[in-house]
Amino acid sequence: MHTNLVIITGVMSDVISTIVARGAGELNIDLPPDAGAAFKAYYDFLEKHGENVNLTAISGAEDVVRLHFLDSVALLNVVKFKTAKVIDIGTGAGFPGIPLKIAEPSIDLTLLDATGKKISFLSSLCNELGIKAEFINARAEEAAHEPNIRESFDIAVSRAVARLNMLCELSLPFVRTGGCFIAMKSADSDDEIAEAENAVNILGGNIQECYSYTIPGTERTNRAVIIRKISETPASYPRRFAKMQKSPL
């Protein structure tokens, strides 16, 4: 019985490592030698603990690897992450922040989420993976007004489900002038991007590029919206979330 379990585990490990390696190759991304084992451990931890924290509706090794892990590491083609100070806003199960850290260990990573159970999960996960990260258990619109956090990051990333104009108000205040915010969006986000132009300008940003990529092993094309921070965000932003909803920029 134990022998069968070892064989099954070994096969699953090979499947995950193979999909990660091939996908990274298609994206022209060089992964560290231990990345396959780290992504396998990440998947195992998600399978064991994720359902209790309501982290992701996607299940099964192939879908998790492609739609979460590879989708996240694709951002390494968008801007230079090496040695960057990065904050993942509304990180949930750690996407895209933790896959980025596995693929580029030099990242100085901070994970922010308003839900304590998710932060507890992420802390345990990073401990399991041997990953060093900082954790912020707070609402983004509140944390962004903290002097030691505000405008202190090179890169902010978010895959949170929110309209881009609201995501910009929540995220750009964390980014230093000269840094950037990367919003992960679907390929059909043209209207949403156009809608967000006013918010981007008010918040001190400039839409630099929309980088489209196909997730390896799928027919899904996603888009990374790169917003460069060109000036400080006015002190009054971000506003309370209810105010954002009532009067979006």
Steps between C-alpha positions, in 0.01 A plus 500: 500500500779739590680399181199599287477835677863574428453412134191720468673788674805460281291499184312811611829672581629415151179632341521834681874540441458414131212744443685776687825440310335481157279801570791709620691395188216618276503831687881521464541516877792330674393347830729416796591128526273444801194676354325178396519358852382833646196515271417138587513586872285809431241287321497243783448773759214650298334160466531431872402838643352713223140383523478595867594858418292523178804597296443383145227342289760349267606145585706220349874510448502598131252787539662634817846492343390668177228740614667606825873427498588563135257790471683662792859441386415637154531844662877454505487587129322828571745699715827435682422331832856411603574646850176703480293585806159354407157512664218265396170670581199282581726199462252231611679169453826677415449573130696642332745586779618158618550345153698812408716456812559132420602588144706807600625450859667843515159669528432675832136388535212639704158333494194705592150368567211621714405149616687370803448133410663556163800676653535214750488252210763696308729523802483122547549444126810720484640323804437165327671618182787675676399832348569829673218750469328779692126482572247780539157409634305815414273659246707652220327839523603523866852355475586737213479796738763356737816717461741206515310317224370772271696553177775263614478220240665463162217285365143435609318204345140392531280230356207607716153504343417871482456761231832649395413853611440372854807275492712800406369702793575210733841419356681803357539669843735216600735562204796738509541755224680322217355161598199330346172326569417186300134405486421150372196515274324301230568553130165676453573784744521788250191677633618458858841646415345799324268552797802508737698772318359782713576314823854422383569866425357624832703244696833593343526223244530447128387193308826383347410175326247218479696175473297204370615142543357152449524269800706197390294187445175695465319717249451774758657839432536736794626854525732682735422872518821686591444836667812706565503730805612843376408718798391468862142396570301782664474446877120466492523170307404225541159592635277280712380201298134603527595838353688331215195290419265796516718742302766311299773712345 
